[in-house]
Amino acid sequence: MIGNSKIGVIILAAGSSSRLGEAKQLVEFNGQPLLQYTLNCAEKLTFDSKILVLGSNSRKIKTSLELGNFEVVINEEWEEGMASSIRKGIQQSKIDLEHVMILVSDQPLISSDNLENLIAKQLENNTEATFSEYDGDLGVPAIFSKKVFLELLNLKGDQGAKKLLQKGKLTYESVKFEGGNFDVDTKEDVEKLKELE
C-alpha cells in the first residue's frame, strides 16, 4: 500500500525486439540486463501487486533475472502487440487495486523517483490517469485509476494505454520525465546506452 491506496505495477516486456535483432530486455546496462534495472526501480516501492509480462524469449529472459517479488505472467499472444500484455497484466493483478502503474522494459533513464512523482500526482489530483511527459509528448511510465481498467482491458492490437487519450474523455495529469524519450529499439540506441554508463 502506498499512502492509503492499493497500487499495482505491471512491467511490459513481452515483445520480440525485432528492430534490434536481439532481446532488448537483456541488453547490458551498468552491468545488468536493462529489464533488471527496471525491476529494481519498481522494487524500491511498496506496490501491492507486481506483475512482469513476458512473451517472446520468455524462458531465456526469466532465467537471466532476479525477480524479487514480481510474479511472471507469460503472454502467449504477445505477437498481437502491447494491448495483449496490458490485458494480461491487469487480469493477473488479482487483488482489488485502486490504481495500476504501467512500465516498459527499455527506458534506461527511469528512476524510482519518477515512479514516486507519478503516484504522488495521481493521488493528489484523483484523476483517471497520470502520464509521464517528455519532448512535449505523453507516455509511460503512467498510472491509471480503476475507473479506466475496463477501457484498458478493451485495448486491441499494438495500442498502448496512450490510446485512451485519443478518445478525448480521459481526465489526466502529467509529470515531467527528463530522458523519457530515450528507449532502446535499434543498434544505434544500444551504442547510445553504452555512452550513458
JOTA-V607334 format. One record per residue. PSI is psi in whole degrees, 0 to 359 (none if undefined). NEAR is the number of other ideal C-beta (glycine too) atoms within 10 Angstrom. Layout:
BEGIN
PSI/NEAR ; PSI/NEAR
END
This chain:
BEGIN
134/10 ; 118/19 ; 230/11 ; 19/7 ; 143/15 ; 116/18 ; 132/22 ; 163/23 ; 140/28 ; 124/28 ; 122/25 ; 117/27 ; 40/32 ; 349/29 ; 165/26 ; 355/15 ; 46/20 ; 325/8 ; 329/12 ; 326/18 ; 3/10 ; 166/12 ; 108/21 ; 338/25 ; 333/29 ; 4/19 ; 133/20 ; 134/14 ; 117/19 ; 42/11 ; 13/8 ; 160/15 ; 145/20 ; 319/24 ; 325/24 ; 321/22 ; 316/19 ; 316/24 ; 316/24 ; 321/13 ; 315/20 ; 327/22 ; 340/17 ; 346/12 ; 154/15 ; 67/10 ; 150/25 ; 339/18 ; 135/21 ; 112/20 ; 131/24 ; 119/30 ; 116/27 ; 161/26 ; 269/22 ; 138/17 ; 30/19 ; 319/21 ; 313/9 ; 317/12 ; 312/22 ; 319/15 ; 353/7 ; 1/15 ; 155/19 ; 110/11 ; 345/13 ; 232/12 ; 13/11 ; 138/19 ; 128/14 ; 130/15 ; 129/19 ; 122/15 ; 101/24 ; 344/11 ; 28/14 ; 333/22 ; 341/12 ; 327/17 ; 188/17 ; 326/24 ; 321/20 ; 326/23 ; 323/28 ; 313/24 ; 312/19 ; 316/24 ; 316/25 ; 319/23 ; 326/12 ; 349/17 ; 85/22 ; 329/10 ; 165/8 ; 91/9 ; 149/21 ; 335/19 ; 154/26 ; 137/27 ; 138/24 ; 127/27 ; 161/24 ; 172/23 ; 1/29 ; 36/25 ; 92/25 ; 344/19 ; 9/15 ; 152/24 ; 164/14 ; 333/13 ; 318/11 ; 315/21 ; 318/25 ; 321/14 ; 320/17 ; 315/24 ; 315/23 ; 315/14 ; 319/17 ; 315/27 ; 327/18 ; 319/11 ; 345/12 ; 43/11 ; 176/19 ; 336/20 ; 156/26 ; 123/27 ; 158/28 ; 147/25 ; 127/16 ; 139/19 ; 38/10 ; 9/6 ; 163/12 ; 143/17 ; 203/22 ; 159/22 ; 149/26 ; 154/24 ; 140/29 ; 140/27 ; 155/20 ; 345/16 ; 335/15 ; 10/21 ; 319/17 ; 321/9 ; 323/17 ; 321/23 ; 341/13 ; 2/13 ; 150/21 ; 154/11 ; 225/10 ; 21/12 ; 127/18 ; 182/19 ; 341/25 ; 338/17 ; 329/19 ; 331/22 ; 327/15 ; 341/9 ; 341/8 ; 6/6 ; 355/10 ; 130/20 ; 125/12 ; 162/20 ; 175/17 ; 157/18 ; 132/22 ; 137/10 ; 94/24 ; 126/11 ; 3/15 ; 340/22 ; 351/14 ; 116/17 ; 174/20 ; 105/23 ; 336/14 ; 170/14 ; 324/12 ; 322/10 ; 322/17 ; 321/17 ; 318/9 ; 322/13 ; 317/21 ; 328/10 ; 338/6 ; 344/11 ; none/9
END
